Amino acid sequence: MIRHLAPTAPGRLGERLDPAEVQVYIDELQTWVLDRRHELDELDAAALASKQQSSVTSDLTLSMALWKAISDRLRLILATWDGGRVLAQERERLSVLIWGRLDASLDPGALAASGQAGSGAAALAVSLPEACRISVAISLLAGSASAISRSGRCSILAYNPR
């Protein structure tokens, strides 16, 4: 069911990003965000029709909360990008928007509904590329909920490489 992997983000935190690479990334991210929303809607419909609905609801809620944070960050990237009219300062700001932490963008209500609020914000302090990959991973795991225990699904969220 998952058709698109997350796009590869340009550069790294704090560096002035190449405008051509940013344009490619924005185009790919816009497509990914739209496709991802459709995938989440399909997973949600399948979960609602499933006898295992309760076992995947929190995972799908968390994946949707990540999608929302990603979508909101994309809007900030587009506003900063301003159709490609970027100087050095905006290119550095874009690297912060792409590689900086998304934790402030995550909806606390969605986190509470997913059962992740007690895990602490550090467990979800991820960059945009990481959030994209985690959103896909959660959905893949939710799609095979019968084979994976609840603690196994949540373990990827507790990992903090710092």
C-alpha positions as CSV (number, residue, x, y, z in Angstrom):
1,M,0.0,0.0,0.0
2,I,2.9,2.4,0.7
3,R,3.9,3.6,-2.8
4,H,6.3,6.4,-2.2
5,L,9.4,6.6,0.0
6,A,10.3,10.0,1.5
7,P,12.3,12.3,-0.8
8,T,16.0,12.8,-0.1
9,A,16.6,16.1,1.6
10,P,19.4,18.4,0.4
11,G,22.4,19.5,2.4
12,R,22.5,19.5,6.2
13,L,21.6,21.7,9.1
14,G,23.2,25.1,9.1
15,E,24.6,25.1,5.6
16,R,23.4,27.3,2.7
17,L,21.4,24.9,0.5
18,D,21.8,24.9,-3.3
19,P,18.6,26.4,-4.8
20,A,18.4,23.8,-7.6
21,E,18.5,21.0,-5.0
22,V,15.9,22.8,-2.9
23,Q,13.6,23.1,-5.9
24,V,13.8,19.4,-6.6
25,Y,13.2,18.6,-3.0
26,I,10.2,20.9,-2.7
27,D,8.7,19.4,-5.8
28,E,9.2,15.8,-4.5
29,L,8.1,16.7,-1.0
30,Q,4.8,18.3,-2.3
31,T,4.1,15.1,-4.3
32,W,5.0,12.9,-1.3
33,V,2.8,14.9,1.1
34,L,-0.2,14.6,-1.2
35,D,0.4,10.9,-1.9
36,R,1.0,10.2,1.8
37,R,-2.3,11.7,2.7
38,H,-4.1,9.4,0.3
39,E,-2.2,6.4,1.7
40,L,-3.1,7.4,5.3
41,D,-6.7,7.8,4.3
42,E,-6.6,4.3,2.7
43,L,-5.0,2.8,5.8
44,D,-7.5,4.6,8.0
45,A,-10.4,3.2,6.1
46,A,-8.9,-0.3,6.2
47,A,-8.4,0.0,10.0
48,L,-12.0,1.1,10.5
49,A,-13.2,-1.9,8.6
50,S,-10.8,-4.3,10.4
51,K,-11.5,-6.5,13.5
52,Q,-8.0,-5.3,14.7
53,Q,-9.0,-1.6,14.7
54,S,-8.0,-1.0,18.3
55,S,-4.5,-2.4,17.7
56,V,-3.6,0.1,15.0
57,T,-5.6,3.2,15.9
58,S,-2.8,4.8,18.0
59,D,-0.2,4.1,15.3
60,L,-2.3,5.6,12.6
61,T,-3.1,8.6,14.8
62,L,0.6,9.2,15.4
63,S,1.4,8.7,11.7
64,M,-1.3,11.3,10.9
65,A,0.1,13.7,13.5
66,L,3.5,13.4,11.9
67,W,2.0,13.9,8.4
68,K,0.3,17.1,9.7
69,A,3.6,18.4,11.2
70,I,5.3,17.6,7.8
71,S,2.6,19.4,5.9
72,D,2.8,22.4,8.1
73,R,6.6,22.5,7.8
74,L,6.2,22.3,4.0
75,R,4.1,25.5,4.1
76,L,6.9,27.3,6.0
77,I,9.4,26.0,3.5
78,L,7.3,27.3,0.6
79,A,6.9,30.7,2.3
80,T,10.7,31.0,2.8
81,W,11.4,29.6,-0.7
82,D,9.2,32.4,-2.2
83,G,9.3,30.9,-5.7
84,G,13.1,30.6,-5.6
85,R,13.8,34.1,-4.7
86,V,16.3,33.3,-1.9
87,L,19.5,34.9,-0.8
88,A,22.1,33.4,1.6
89,Q,20.0,34.1,4.7
90,E,16.9,32.3,3.3
91,R,19.1,29.4,2.1
92,E,20.3,28.9,5.6
93,R,16.8,29.2,7.0
94,L,15.7,26.5,4.6
95,S,18.3,24.2,6.0
96,V,16.9,24.8,9.5
97,L,13.3,24.2,8.3
98,I,14.3,20.9,6.6
99,W,16.9,19.6,9.2
100,G,15.7,21.3,12.4
101,R,13.5,19.6,14.9
102,L,9.7,19.2,14.2
103,D,8.7,18.7,17.9
104,A,7.2,22.2,18.2
105,S,5.0,21.3,15.1
106,L,3.5,18.2,16.5
107,D,-0.1,18.4,17.8
108,P,-0.1,17.5,21.5
109,G,-3.8,16.3,21.2
110,A,-2.9,13.9,18.5
111,L,0.1,12.7,20.5
112,A,-2.1,12.1,23.5
113,A,-4.6,10.2,21.4
114,S,-1.8,8.0,20.0
115,G,-0.6,7.2,23.5
116,Q,2.8,8.9,22.9
117,A,2.4,11.9,25.1
118,G,3.9,10.1,28.1
119,S,6.9,9.2,26.1
120,G,8.2,12.7,26.2
121,A,8.8,15.2,23.4
122,A,12.4,14.0,23.0
123,A,11.1,10.8,21.6
124,L,9.5,12.8,18.7
125,A,12.1,15.5,18.3
126,V,13.0,14.6,14.7
127,S,13.8,16.5,11.5
128,L,11.6,16.7,8.5
129,P,13.3,13.8,6.6
130,E,13.2,11.6,9.8
131,A,9.5,12.4,10.3
132,C,8.8,11.3,6.7
133,R,10.6,8.0,7.2
134,I,9.0,7.4,10.6
135,S,5.5,8.1,9.3
136,V,6.0,5.5,6.5
137,A,7.5,3.0,9.0
138,I,4.6,3.4,11.4
139,S,2.1,2.8,8.7
140,L,3.9,-0.3,7.4
141,L,4.0,-1.6,11.0
142,A,0.3,-0.7,11.5
143,G,-0.5,-2.6,8.3
144,S,1.1,-5.7,9.7
145,A,-0.2,-5.3,13.3
146,S,-0.9,-8.9,13.7
147,A,2.7,-9.8,13.3
148,I,4.2,-7.1,15.5
149,S,3.6,-6.4,19.2
150,R,2.7,-3.0,20.5
151,S,6.0,-2.6,22.2
152,G,7.8,-3.4,19.0
153,R,6.0,-0.7,17.0
154,C,6.7,1.9,19.6
155,S,10.4,1.1,20.0
156,I,11.3,3.0,16.8
157,L,9.8,6.2,18.4
158,A,11.8,5.9,21.6
159,Y,15.1,5.7,19.8
160,N,17.0,9.0,20.2
161,P,20.5,8.9,18.5
162,R,21.9,11.8,20.5
